[in-house]
Amino acid sequence: MGTAQGMIAAARKLLGTTEHPPGSNHNAVTTWYGFSGPWCDMSISYEAAHSGNLAAVMGKFALTTAHARAFQAHGRWHYGLGGIRPGDVVFFDFSGGRSIGGIDHVGLVEAVHSNGTITTLEGNTSDAFRRRVRGRACVVGYGRPAYDGAAPMPPHDGILRKGSTGNAVKTLQKNLNTVQKAGLTVDGRFGTATDRALRTFQAKHNLTVDGEYGPHTAAVMKAALAGKPGVVKPRALVAAATGPLQVDGEFGPATCAALQRVLDAKAGAGLDVDGAFGPLTVKALQTYLKVTADGVTGPATVTALNKHLGVGSEATWEANTTTRLQKALNAGTF
């Protein structure tokens, strides 16, 4: 096996890797893996294969849910962020449900910070391999690869259940008292009364009634405290535009967010302005350009975009395409 430091070094070498064209999933990582598709977990496999760690990360994966379950099956899984370390593989559920079945993204932990955030190295984020700072709102949990010299797993799996103690249990007890007048003594001890109250909450909200308080039940609790059903979807919006785009020919989050704002304003696309050029944004652009809205940035879409920008009728998205797009967005003429 390799080391966590080697894995992180391999990931850092991918920084700046982009898709050609944006939204196509075509790049060095997907070429190495063998097919073009969402490549966040392919990046983990790539990093592992290029640092002697493929066995350490449980093998080659493209499907995030299957990868998380593989860590779980090998006893190397932890819910939430407690005890997380650099080199761990962290899994996200951006729907807000924070369940393994809802995992839709993954990254490698580069650093852990005292304010409860982590710095991650992620593929397929805004169509590139980028460094991100993440909080716990979307985290389902993490897997710890079996590196040489890997730290032992935390002594618990991140789930509160009968027998748990501490401030997290006090918070749970307070919340159960708030949402259903459970009448619990807030003593930080997860006993029979807390177990019974939690199971009542789970049954009321159509959750698995198992008396275990993990990220998914916590997400439903967060919504219940806000007086909302289901879960509250986190909105990872980019900062509001404060001036013209930098005209640099790089299709990054700022340019994508500006495009999303235009598609919302001019075409009623209803997009979240998150700077991510995902299938919904691609489909909105395709509809705006009057080409087949299949969510894939193929030759027909790129040709139509180039024609719309007055670049020509080439089916290749070059830096000049992005430069013209940025100028048009700045001028309000797109």
C-alpha positions in Angstrom: 0.0 0.0 0.0 1.0 3.6 -0.4 0.5 6.5 2.0 -2.1 9.2 2.6 0.6 11.8 1.7 1.2 10.0 -1.6 -2.5 10.0 -2.3 -2.8 13.7 -1.6 0.2 14.5 -3.8 -1.3 12.5 -6.7 -4.6 14.5 -6.3 -2.8 17.8 -6.2 -1.3 17.0 -9.6 -4.9 16.9 -11.0 -5.7 20.5 -10.0 -6.7 22.5 -13.0 -7.8 19.4 -15.0 -10.9 20.5 -17.0 -13.4 19.0 -19.4 -13.1 19.5 -23.2 -15.6 20.8 -24.0 -17.2 22.0 -20.7 -20.0 19.7 -19.6 -18.8 16.8 -21.7 -17.0 14.7 -19.0 -14.1 14.3 -21.5 -10.7 14.6 -19.9 -7.5 12.7 -18.9 -9.3 11.0 -15.9 -12.2 9.6 -17.8 -9.9 8.5 -20.7 -7.8 6.6 -18.1 -10.9 5.1 -16.5 -12.3 4.0 -19.8 -15.6 5.9 -20.3 -17.0 9.4 -20.1 -19.4 10.1 -17.2 -19.5 11.9 -13.9 -15.9 11.6 -12.8 -15.6 12.6 -9.1 -15.1 9.0 -8.0 -13.1 8.1 -11.0 -10.7 10.8 -9.8 -10.3 9.0 -6.4 -9.5 5.8 -8.4 -7.0 7.7 -10.6 -5.3 9.2 -7.6 -5.1 5.9 -5.8 -3.8 4.1 -8.9 -1.1 6.7 -9.3 0.1 6.5 -5.7 0.0 2.7 -5.1 -3.3 3.0 -3.2 -5.9 1.3 -5.4 -6.3 -1.6 -3.0 -6.3 0.8 0.0 -9.4 2.6 -1.4 -11.2 -0.7 -1.9 -10.6 -0.8 -5.7 -11.7 1.1 -8.8 -15.0 2.8 -8.5 -17.1 5.3 -10.5 -20.3 4.9 -8.5 -20.1 6.9 -5.2 -22.8 4.9 -3.4 -21.1 1.6 -4.1 -17.8 3.0 -3.0 -19.2 4.2 0.3 -20.8 0.8 0.9 -17.4 -0.9 0.1 -15.7 1.2 2.9 -18.6 0.3 5.2 -18.4 -3.4 4.4 -14.6 -3.4 5.3 -15.2 -1.6 8.6 -13.6 1.6 7.4 -16.6 3.9 7.3 -17.7 6.7 9.7 -20.8 8.9 9.5 -20.3 12.7 9.7 -17.0 14.5 10.1 -16.0 13.4 13.6 -12.4 12.2 13.6 -11.8 12.9 9.9 -8.2 13.2 8.7 -6.3 14.2 5.6 -6.3 11.4 3.1 -9.8 10.3 4.0 -12.4 9.9 1.2 -15.4 12.1 2.1 -18.9 11.5 0.6 -21.6 14.2 0.0 -25.3 14.2 -0.6 -26.2 17.6 -2.1 -30.0 16.8 -2.0 -29.8 17.5 1.8 -30.9 14.0 2.8 -27.4 12.9 3.9 -28.0 9.2 3.4 -25.6 6.7 1.7 -28.3 6.0 -0.9 -28.3 9.7 -1.7 -24.6 10.2 -2.1 -23.9 12.1 -5.3 -20.3 13.4 -4.9 -17.0 12.6 -3.3 -13.6 14.2 -2.7 -10.3 13.6 -1.0 -9.6 15.4 2.3 -6.5 17.6 2.0 -6.8 19.4 5.4 -9.0 19.5 8.5 -9.6 22.9 10.2 -10.5 23.8 13.8 -13.7 25.6 12.7 -15.3 22.3 11.6 -14.6 22.7 7.9 -12.4 20.6 5.6 -10.4 21.4 2.5 -11.0 18.8 -0.2 -9.5 17.9 -3.6 -12.4 17.1 -5.9 -13.0 16.0 -9.5 -16.1 16.9 -11.5 -16.8 20.1 -9.5 -17.8 23.0 -11.8 -16.4 20.8 -14.7 -12.9 20.7 -13.3 -10.6 19.3 -10.6 -10.6 21.9 -7.9 -9.8 22.6 -4.3 -12.9 23.2 -2.2 -13.7 24.1 1.4 -16.7 22.1 2.8 -18.8 22.1 5.9 -20.8 19.4 7.5 -24.2 20.3 5.9 -23.9 18.0 2.9 -21.5 15.3 4.4 -22.8 11.8 4.8 -19.6 10.4 6.0 -16.1 9.3 5.1 -14.1 6.2 4.3 -10.5 5.8 5.6 -8.3 4.0 3.1 -6.1 1.2 4.4 -2.9 3.2 3.8 0.4 2.2 5.2 0.5 3.7 8.7 -3.2 4.7 8.5 -4.7 6.0 11.8 -7.2 3.6 13.4 -10.8 4.4 12.9 -12.6 6.4 15.6 -14.0 4.2 18.5 -17.6 4.9 17.3 -19.2 5.1 13.9 -20.8 8.6 14.3 -24.3 7.3 15.1 -26.1 8.3 18.3 -27.9 5.3 19.8 -28.9 3.8 23.2 -25.9 4.0 25.4 -24.4 7.1 23.8 -23.5 10.1 26.0 -22.4 13.7 25.7 -23.4 17.1 24.3 -24.6 15.7 21.0 -27.2 13.6 23.0 -28.2 16.7 24.9 -28.8 18.5 21.6 -30.9 15.6 20.4 -32.9 15.6 23.6 -33.6 19.3 23.3 -34.7 19.0 19.7 -37.0 16.1 20.5 -38.6 18.2 23.3 -39.0 21.0 20.8 -40.5 19.1 17.8 -42.8 16.7 19.7 -42.9 17.8 23.4 -41.1 14.6 24.4 -40.6 15.7 28.0 -37.1 14.3 28.1 -34.6 15.2 30.8 -31.7 16.9 29.0 -28.9 14.9 30.7 -26.8 13.8 27.8 -27.5 10.1 28.4 -29.2 8.2 25.6 -31.5 5.9 27.6 -34.8 4.2 27.1 -36.9 7.4 27.1 -34.7 9.0 24.5 -34.7 5.9 22.4 -38.5 5.8 22.6 -38.9 9.4 21.7 -36.5 9.1 18.7 -38.4 6.1 17.4 -41.6 8.1 17.6 -40.0 10.9 15.6 -38.7 8.4 13.0 -42.1 6.8 12.6 -43.9 10.1 12.3 -41.5 11.2 9.5 -41.5 7.9 7.6 -37.9 7.0 8.5 -36.5 3.7 9.3 -37.5 3.1 12.9 -34.2 1.9 14.4 -33.5 4.3 17.3 -30.3 5.4 15.6 -29.6 9.1 15.1 -27.3 9.6 12.1 -27.0 12.2 9.3 -30.2 11.2 7.5 -32.4 11.5 10.6 -30.5 14.6 11.6 -31.4 16.2 8.2 -35.1 15.4 8.7 -34.8 16.9 12.3 -33.3 20.1 10.9 -36.3 20.5 8.6 -38.8 19.7 11.3 -37.2 22.3 13.6 -37.7 24.8 10.7 -41.4 23.7 10.3 -40.8 22.0 7.0 -41.5 18.5 5.8 -38.8 16.2 4.4 -35.3 17.7 4.2 -34.0 21.1 3.4 -31.9 21.1 0.3 -28.7 23.1 1.0 -28.1 25.9 -1.5 -24.4 26.1 -2.4 -24.8 29.4 -4.3 -21.8 31.4 -5.6 -21.4 35.0 -4.4 -23.5 37.6 -6.1 -21.9 39.3 -9.1 -20.0 42.4 -8.1 -18.6 43.5 -11.4 -17.8 42.3 -14.9 -16.3 38.9 -15.6 -12.6 38.6 -16.1 -12.2 37.9 -19.8 -9.6 35.2 -19.6 -11.0 32.4 -21.8 -11.4 30.1 -18.8 -14.9 28.6 -18.3 -14.9 28.6 -14.5 -17.6 28.9 -11.8 -17.9 32.7 -12.2 -18.5 32.5 -15.9 -20.9 29.6 -15.5 -22.8 31.5 -12.7 -23.2 34.5 -15.0 -24.5 32.3 -17.8 -27.0 30.7 -15.3 -28.2 34.2 -14.3 -28.8 35.1 -18.0 -30.6 31.8 -18.7 -32.8 32.4 -15.6 -33.6 36.0 -16.6 -34.1 35.5 -20.3 -35.4 32.0 -20.6 -37.0 31.4 -17.2 -34.7 28.4 -16.7 -35.2 28.3 -12.9 -31.5 27.2 -12.3 -29.7 27.4 -9.0 -26.9 29.8 -9.5 -24.2 27.6 -8.2 -21.5 27.9 -10.9 -21.7 24.2 -11.8 -22.2 23.4 -15.5 -24.3 20.3 -14.8 -27.0 18.6 -17.0 -29.8 21.1 -16.0 -27.6 24.1 -17.0 -26.6 22.4 -20.2 -30.2 21.6 -21.1 -31.2 25.2 -20.3 -28.5 26.4 -22.7 -29.5 23.9 -25.3 -33.1 25.0 -25.1 -32.0 28.7 -25.4 -29.9 27.8 -28.5 -32.7 25.7 -30.0 -30.9 22.4 -30.2 -31.8 19.0 -28.7 -31.8 19.3 -24.9 -30.1 16.1 -23.9 -27.8 17.6 -21.2 -24.6 16.6 -23.0 -22.3 19.3 -24.5 -21.8 17.6 -27.8 -20.9 18.9 -31.3 -24.4 20.2 -32.1 -24.5 22.3 -28.9 -21.0 23.7 -29.3 -21.6 24.5 -33.0 -24.8 26.4 -32.1 -23.0 28.2 -29.3 -20.2 29.3 -31.6 -22.7 30.5 -34.2 -24.6 32.4 -31.5 -21.4 34.1 -30.4 -20.3 34.9 -33.9 -17.2 32.7 -33.6 -18.0 30.5 -36.6 -19.5 27.1 -37.0 -16.8 25.0 -35.5 -17.8 22.1 -33.2 -14.9 22.7 -30.9 -15.2 24.7 -27.7 -11.9 26.6 -27.6 -10.7 29.5 -25.3 -12.0 31.9 -28.0 -15.5 30.5 -27.4 -15.3 31.3 -23.7 -13.7 34.7 -24.3 -16.6 35.6 -26.7 -19.1 34.3 -24.2 -17.5 36.3 -21.3 -17.6 39.5 -23.4 -21.2 38.9 -24.4 -22.2 38.2 -20.8 -20.5 41.4 -19.7 -22.2 43.4 -22.5 -25.6 41.9 -21.8 -25.8 40.7 -25.4 -25.8 36.9 -24.9 
